[in-house]
Amino acid sequence: MLNANSIRLRACRKRSGLDQAELATLVGRNIHSFASFERGQFLPDTQSLIAYETIFDIPAASMLPDTKTSVRRACYLRAKRLLKRCNASPLQHTRYKVEFLDALCRRLDGSDV
C-alpha cells in the first residue's frame, strides 16, 4: 500500500538515478527490503534509514514526516497517562518523573516550543 512515506523514499532514489538494486548494493542489503519500503509494506529499519540519510543527505524526519508525527502523538498520549498516574501517587520520588513528564508533554504538544 503506497503512502506518503513510501513515495518520498522512492522519490529520493529516483532523483539520484539509482535503481533499487544499486541502492541495495550501496547499503549492503537485498533488493527486496527496498522494494518493501517503496511499496509501503514496511518502514526502513535503523540501518537502512541511516543509509538513506547518508546517501541522499536528507534527515530521516524529512523523509518520513508522517511517521514522526504519529510517533510524536503516540508518545504524547503515553506521557499524559504516565503523568496522570504519577500525580496520583503519594510517593515522593515521583516528583522528578512528574517534572520530566510535564516538560515532555508540553514539548510534544507544541506549547513549549
C-alpha positions, -999 to +999 in steps of 0.1 A: +000+000+000+016+032-011+017+060+013+033+094+016+064+080+033+070+053+006+065+078-022+092+101-006+116+072-002+111+062-039+115+099-050+148+102-032+161+071-050+147+082-084+162+117-082+196+102-077+192+080-108+198+048-088+176+017-092+167-005-063+194-030-069+221-003-069+207+013-037+207-022-021+243-027-031+253+006-016+236-002+017+246-038+018+210-051+019+189-071-005+167-055-031+136-069-015+140-047+015+140-015-006+111-028-027+091-033+005+099+002+018+088+017-015+056-003-016+048+009+019+048-026+034+075-018+059+093+012+073+130+012+069+150-003+098+176+018+116+205+007+094+185+014+062+173+048+074+208+059+084+219+047+049+191+069+033+203+099+053+239+093+044+235+086+007+208+112+000+219+138+026+184+142+038+174+139+075+151+110+083+125+133+098+122+149+063+119+116+045+093+102+070+074+132+084+042+112+086+058+086+108+074+113+130+040+129+136+023+096+145+052+086+169+051+121+185+013+118+190+016+083+205+044+093+228+024+124+239-006+102+248+015+077+267+033+105+286+000+121+296-012+087+310+021+083+330+019+118+342-017+112+355-005+080+372+025+098+388+004+127+400-019+102+418+010+085+435+017+095+471+054+086+468+079+115+470+104+101+445+079+106+416+085+144+418+113+142+392+092+120+370+063+144+372+086+173+363+101+154+334+068+141+321+052+175+324+080+191+304+078+163+278+041+167+274+045+205+269+072+199+243+053+172+224+021+191+222+039+222+210+032+246+239+069+246+249+085+251+215 
